[in-house]
């Protein structure tokens, strides 16, 4: 084969290989909403949805301070969350048809909540804890959506995130999901039905690990340090270790704290935990005991070495 022709053939082969790799990367990291039939046959129960709403902590992020209408949260968004990547802004998820989610279908909402994909087919940032909600039962998600539709509408527009480069480009989030989004349970074999219920409330709904577990350089949760404490995202200080390696409270004491906000030393919850307690006190006594039992069943981890 003449040298020039051989060079052309090598160049063409290289182009084919690059295109194939690029196509494969796009396929693996593309935004993937739920399947079209994912919610077939499911009918939402708003009463149970209110419980899921509390357990999932939706109001803590999406309700502006003091924003209520006849006792119901107004999910107008607007709260800011500082991070190493810039500042995230909680969006409006009220029932407003323009500014909120009023026109979204149930499937679009479920895809956002569990797959981190917008109705327009874009990735959401994992500041929205869809990696936890992905483990939730589809019926609970449908119930949650039914409850969201009962809440007041608000026309406040969602504010854009203020992120540093290169984090403004959402295309890279597909690769992040490929590395860190998993529906595997951290505690694979619960020792009792109570611990199994606690696992569901903590790992799938409450997303407690988002604050209590340290992250690696790419922002993925370090599952080998699950609930062992982490730097506070909102400023100086640390979020505490809540494994038995760092927390000596009994199961009953943890359950009481989640109800009243009082510690065994008669101190009170502070910081972000004030919002968490507002949610967990709405759960049943059995669910709070289940959460406490799950935490007691975690491997005891000490401070970072």
C-alpha positions, 0 to 999 in steps of 0.5 A: 500500500502506498505511504499516502494511502496507508496514512489516510487509512490510519487516519480514517480508522482513528476517526472511527475509533474516536467517534465510537468511543464518543458515542459509547461515552454519550450512551453511558452518560446520557440523561436517562429518565424513568421508563414510560411504564414505571408508574403504571397502575399506581394511584397516589395517596396524598395522606401517605405522601405527607409522611413521605414529604416529612421523611424526605425533608423536602420543606427544609430546602424548598421552603423559604423561611417563614413561607407558609399558607394556612399552615402549609409549606410554600415550596417557592425555593430560593434558599442558598447552599454554599459548596466547594463548587459554588452556590446552589439555589433551591428551585420553586417546586410549588404547584404553580404552572409556570414557576413551579411543577404544576404542568409536570406529569407524574412521570416527569416528577418521578424522573426528576426525583429518582433519576435526576433528569429534568422534563427537558432531558437535562441532568440535575446536580446531585445537590438534589439528593436523587441518588438517595431517592432512587431507592424509594418505592415507586408507590411512595414517590407517587404518594409524595407527588400527590401530596405536592399537588395539594400544596399552595402555588407560588409564582416566584421564579427559580434562581440560577445556580452560581457555580464555578467553572467547569461545574456549570456544564451539566454534561459531566454529571452523566459521568458522575452518576455512572461513578457514584449513583447506586441503588445498592443499600449500604447496609445489605442485610438488616438484622430485623424488620425494624432495622430494615425500616430504618434503613429505608427511612435513612438511606432512601428518604431521609438522605442523612448521609448527605451531611453525615458522610464525608465525600471524595474529591469528586463529591461522591459519598465515601461509603466506607465512612458511612455516617462517620461525620464530615466537614460542614458544607455551610461553613466551619465546623463538622457534622458529627459522627452518628455511628456508635463509634461517635455517638454513645446514646441509646436507641431510645435516646436517639428516638427521643431526640428525633421527636423533641430535639432534646439530647440526653444531656438536656441540650437542644438541637442546633443548626441544620438539625433544627429543620431535621427535627421539624420533619422527624417529629412528624413521623410515628414513634415506630419510625423514629425507633426504626431510624435509631435502631438502624444507626445502632446497627451501623459499624462503629467508626472512629474519627478519620485517621 
